[in-house]
Amino acid sequence: MRLQRALAAAGLCSRREAERWIAAGRVRVNGHVAAVGESADLATDRVEVDGRRVGAEPLAYWMANKPRGVLTTRRDPEGRRTVLSLLPSGLSRLFPVGRLDADTEGLVLLTNDGALAHRLLHPSLGSEREYDVTVRGRVTSETLRRLERGIVLDDGPTAPCRAARSRFDEGAGATRFDLVLTEGRKRQIRRTLAALGHPVLALVRTRIGSLRLGVLTRGEARPLSPQELRALRTHAAGLRPAPRAPAARSPRSR
């Protein structure tokens, strides 16, 4: 893996910031000053930033049920509450795998396993995320089919997804359904449903790959069980890029 990508996957910084660290000579790999673009494996290579080894702590895996208003980041310059505040003190340096916006609740995976995080987040591997969605208005079956096929947003068309268990609450004037995505653009669900005329009222992530939120109380966190960790590793190892559609062949001139 490219060194800047490995540092970003380890939750230390963004990829661009990692490139600046490398260019400034702050990063060493197996004793030598690293260069931008070289590769490294945090599991087998000795990678140091400012003299401190990266990935030396034991691997740890936690899940949290993020409440609304809590940020999915390690730190916030404005001092707002982050998902790290849900964890007990004294843990290894963990980072959230992916992000939920401040208004979205639900499952957040936190770890220091950069390789696992990379596979779960890589857009070409299409790891599933499942959400419990509540929107304003009655969502028709045709609207759900449009949602599943994908619609065009200002940053391009959305990938196909799956919607299930749709039910309309007459009293609340709202529809609730399950939605499974394989991509994670910023505020994608909210933007997509707003474009379809159904603003999101509540959004809860309930699954990441094989890992499910279950009965974990909002605002609480716990370590993954051995069974959950084995299943998640098996899921990540089995992810493969979707096959590309064959390019259209030009008709031969006659």
Secondary structure, 3 states (H helix, E strand, C coil): CEHHHHHHHCCCCCHHHHHHHHHCCCEEECCEECCCCCECCCCCCCEEECCEECCCCCCCEEEEEECCCCECCCCCCCCCCEHHHHCCCCCCCCEECCCCCCCCEEEEEEECCHHHHHHHHCCCCCCCEEEEEEEECCCCHHHHHHHHHCCEECCEECCCCEEEEEEEECCCCEEEEEEEECCCCCCHHHHHHHHCCCCEEEEEEEEECCEECCCCCCCCEEECCHHHHHHHHHHHHHCCCCCCCCCCCCCCCC
